[in-house]
Amino acid sequence: MKNVAQVVGVLMVVALVASCAPKASVTPVPGNVRLAVAGVFQPAHGWELMAGHLPEDMTALPPEALGFMDSELAAQLAGRKHAAPFIAPGVVRQCQEILWGQQRRSRPSAFSFWMEVAKCVPADYILVPYLFQWQERQGNDWSVNQPAGVVFDLYLIDVKNESVRRAHYEEVQHSLSENLLDAGTFYKRKGKWVTAEQMAREGLATCLEELGL
């Protein structure tokens, strides 16, 4: 019993340290700017990426996953305080299609392409969401055969300054014994195995905060 108590004590300290760790300050995006939001998509070619490379083991994502990410991203952006309404993916998609037709042969860099899309909208900022992995939980809150897993990137392009911010989220849930350093998240989730939707919801909130949105 003494050993168990010591382990529990250590875990509580780890969780407390994790929750109290200072966060890097981020300059918030002004609330009066025109923010365009692209639809969530899974890249199929390396030239579609703004950074990095395609995962070697990437498989086609279910349409339901992309639809959930679109809906949840829109809901979280709509819930921002003191922020102007954003320009929806449907409007952005029209500009994407126009530019795809014009640039079919030249194939510009992903950053240049999205800069032009933002100017077409027009918008001061454009948020570009990539979804790479979506692994459904197989099991229930207390026992799983396969844990949920999600990997995605959000890129926020500042058109005027021609700059970009990136927020990356990657997680496959592990038990507490497998990852003691993530004790804070474990206790926040009350020890439950979450679904991919719950994980993505948490990840989007974290990434939007990192981007100043």
Secondary structure as UniProt FT lines:
FT   HELIX           2..20
FT   TURN            31..32
FT   STRAND          35..37
FT   HELIX           46..48
FT   TURN            56..57
FT   HELIX           63..78
FT   TURN            81..82
FT   HELIX           89..102
FT   TURN            104..106
FT   HELIX           110..120
FT   TURN            121..122
FT   STRAND          125..135
FT   STRAND          138..139
FT   STRAND          144..146
FT   STRAND          149..158
FT   TURN            159..162
FT   STRAND          163..172
FT   TURN            176..178
FT   HELIX           180..182
FT   HELIX           183..188
FT   TURN            189..191
FT   HELIX           196..210
FT   TURN            211..212
//
